[in-house]
Amino acid sequence: LHLRNLCNDSARCGGLIAHMVSVGQRRIILDYSRQLVTGQTMELLFDLADSVGFTQKRADMKSGIRINTTEDRAVLHHVLRMPKEYLYRENPEGASLLKAVHQVREQIRDFTDCVRSELHMGVTGKPFKNVLSIGIGGSHLGPEFVYEALRADRSAALASEGRQVRFLANVDPVDFYLCTKDLDPAETLIVIVSKTFTTAETMLNARTARDWLVSNLTRPHLGEGDVVAKHMVAVSCNTGRCVEFGISANRVFGFWDWVGGRYSVCSAVGLVPLSLHYSYEVMEQFLNGAHNMDEHFFNSPLRDNIPLILGLLGVWNSTFLGYGVRALLPYSQALRRFPAHIQQVDMESNGKRVTLDGLPLAHPSGEVNFGEPGTNGQHSFYQLMHQGRVIPADFIGFMESQHPMDLEGEAVSNHDELMSNFFAQPDALAYGKTITDLIQEGVPEELHQHMAFPGNRPSSSILMTRLDAFAVGQLLAMYEHRTAVQGFIWGINSWDQYGVEIGKVLAKQVRTQLRATRKTGASVQGFNGSTSSLLEAYLAHGKH
């Protein structure tokens, strides 16, 4: 069956839509009628979810069972966004967990309020206008996505007026230079984000930032300790190492081993820098939106459950149809960093080769995730999507613009122009264009094959009311849970990331070699011929 025919079946299409309505008549509409499925296909996919025990796996996740079996940890990032008064009865330790979470949240609120109200200022007496958040991976991508998503939101923009926040991730010195070249150290507060306070890239950047502060701010009456105590805070599980670094213990904001890095934006990892910039009140709305989607995921009937449907479609497209790539296409410039964050959430979680029992998978898991905001992507990689490889896609759009513009004399508003493409592209991918269409359009015969589009390219459309802090939280949690669903179906551990570690171990060996050669002239040893040759060329550069 071709989507050209399936999409003309109104009864089928009407059955392949899921709705979610939340506070303030906010709506989320998931239209998956342009996926290569019928009602029967979906029933079989729901049967698949039943056969692998999805409902129990979901319940285990919520109740704090240690479903991260390789690291013997619970997976509880959803607890980070539970309201203080929430009755977390599913977990025997629910009350104490929630108390600990809200103690940290209150610590963040109190500190960020002090900074924003100029009760806590720098060593020279200047208020903090700049925040530099240092972290990598989940400590960078999640907070940066949320920051970008809210820059044009009216309430968030008003709360951040006169302030700036930057995210330093790459150990490349160029990144540090670009982040700090126009900042006044006297007005800059640095947030170091590292779970263990040992991450090599983050700690080198932290030491570089400390040196930048100290070299610019020390005076006869102000020593290094004074500068660091005033201008640096940490988000970490390792308070001892933070204190050794010079950061006051009461300026260390903790989180827990049941929060994976890529799922940590709702913890102090995201809340500290983003509350400093946008205010705790705005970020509380973000947490409320994520909690709203958590409740939908854990409690909604399966056939109305948006994250479950998205996850089942991901399994269908990748495992059954063999499409190993997925495009995330937000028709919102504010979501320009959303694909990069979900790329990490999904690929680090589900890029696995064995089951929970350690047995090789009979099929690949995970997809390659990529994307760009519309309409930019249309002028980049949509050519491939229309006439090259089949790439299932998620289109994300909004009924309201964060910053509406309507020029006199124009046929439509700027937002309507954007959304015209949001509605058109899924149909273009589904229907394509036939030779018959081209003949009727009078296209010369020699161009028929070049201008024909096979169509039958699957996509889903997600239409939401507006993009504000609450909706950003909803969207984040929706995709986090979609990733969990696919891992549950595949029977893998979506919560560890040993693939991240192997390169770090080898990098330590290279670092040792570089130091030995630079300091003592030691020869390159212990590597294969290719790596040795490249290292020798690198080390020889600039010697003559």
C-alpha positions, 0 to 999 in steps of 0.5 A, a space after each residue: 500500500 502507498 501512502 497516496 492511497 492510505 492518506 485518502 482513507 478518511 476513516 483510517 486517518 481519523 483513527 491515527 490521531 492522538 490528542 492531549 489537552 492540559 491546563 489552559 486548554 493547551 493541546 497536543 495533537 499527534 497525527 501519525 496517519 502519514 506513517 506506513 501503518 493501518 489500524 491493524 498494524 497499530 493493534 499488532 504493535 500494541 500487542 507487541 508492547 503487551 508481549 514484552 511487558 511494557 506496562 510492568 516495565 513502565 510501572 517498575 520505572 515509576 516505582 524506583 525498581 533498579 531497571 538500570 541493571 548494569 549499574 544497579 540504579 533506579 531511573 527516576 528523572 521524572 521525580 525531579 519534576 514532581 510537585 512538592 505536594 505530590 503523593 508518590 505512593 508507588 515508591 516506598 521511599 517516595 516521600 523521602 526522595 521528594 523531600 530531598 529533591 525539593 530541598 535542592 530546588 529550594 536551595 536553587 531558588 534561594 541562591 538564584 533569587 539572591 543573585 538576581 536581586 543583587 544580594 550576592 555580588 562579585 568580589 568588586 561589588 558589581 552584580 552578576 550579569 553573565 553566567 558561564 555554565 561549564 559542562 559537556 554532554 547532558 550537562 550542556 545539550 539539555 540546558 542549551 536546548 531549553 535556553 534557546 527555546 525560551 529566548 523569544 518567549 515573552 515572559 522568559 525574555 522579560 525575566 532575562 533582560 540585561 542578562 546573558 548565559 553561555 555554555 562552554 562544553 568543548 575543551 578546544 581553547 577556541 570555545 573558551 575564547 569565544 565564550 569569554 572574549 567579551 565578558 567582564 570577569 567582575 560580572 561573571 558567575 561560573 557554574 561548573 557542572 560535573 557529576 563526579 567533578 572528574 570529567 576531563 574536558 569539564 575540569 580543564 575548562 573549569 581550571 581555565 575559567 578559574 585562572 581567567 577569573 583570578 588573573 583578572 580579579 585578584 588584588 592585594 586585599 583579594 586572593 584566589 580563595 575570595 574570587 573563587 568563593 564569590 564567582 564559582 558554584 558547582 553542580 555535582 554529586 562530589 562535594 568534597 572535590 568541589 571544596 578542594 577546588 575552592 568552591 564553598 560547600 553551600 554553593 554546591 548543588 547536588 543531584 543523585 545517581 538515579 539521574 542520568 546525564 542526558 536526563 538531567 536538565 530538570 535537575 540542578 544541572 539545568 535549573 541553576 544556570 537557567 534559573 539564574 538567567 530566566 528566574 526560578 519561577 519560569 523554570 518551575 513552569 518548565 518542570 510543571 510541563 514535564 511533570 504534566 507529560 510524565 503523568 500522561 505517560 504513566 497513566 493514560 490508556 495505551 492507545 491514547 498515550 503519545 510517547 508510547 505511540 511515538 516509540 512504537 512507530 520508532 520500532 516499526 520504522 527501524 526494526 520492521 521496515 529497516 529505516 535506520 535514520 530519523 529526522 526531527 524537524 521543528 518548525 520553530 527557530 526557538 527549537 534549533 537545539 532540540 534535535 541535538 539534545 534528543 540526538 544524545 538522549 536517544 542515541 546514547 540510550 538506545 545505541 546498544 548491541 545486547 539485551 538486558 541479559 547480555 545476549 546479542 540483539 537479533 536486530 540493530 537498536 537505536 536510530 541515527 537522529 538528526 534535524 534542523 528547524 524548518 524551513 532551513 532544513 528544506 534548503 539543506 537535506 530535504 532533497 535527500 528525503 524526497 528523492 534519495 533515502 527514506 527517512 522517517 520524520 517528526 514535524 513539530 509545529 505551533 498554533 501560536 508564534 512566540 513573536 508574531 509579525 504580520 506585515 501590511 500588504 502580505 498575503 499571510 503573517 510570517 508565522 502562517 508562511 512558516 506553518 504553510 510549509 509545516 502542513 505541506 511537507 508531510 503531504 509532499 513526502 507521502 504523496 510524491 509526484 507521479 509521471 502522470 502528474 508531470 505530463 498533466 503539468 506539461 513538464 518536458 519528457 526528458 525531465 520526467 524521471 528527474 522530477 518524479 518523486 516516489 512519495 511513500 515517505 513516512 512522517 508524524 506531525 505534532 501540533 502544539 498550542 504555543 511554545 513557552 516554558 510549560 510546553 518546552 517541559 512537555 516536549 522534553 518529557 515526551 521524547 525522553 519517554 519515547 526513548 524509554 518505550 523503544 528500549 523497553 520494546 527492544 529489551 535493552 538497557 537504555 540507561 547506561 553508556 559504556 560506549 562513551 567510556 572506551 574513548 576516554 580510556 584511550 584518550 588518557 593513554 594519548 594524554 600521557 604520551 603527549 605529556 611525556 614527549 612534550 616535557 622529556 622528549 620521549 619517543 612515541 610508543 604503545 600505539 598501532 602504526 597509523 596512530 603512531 605516525 599521526 602522533 609523531 606528525 602532530 608532535 613534530 609540528 612547530 619544532 623547526 
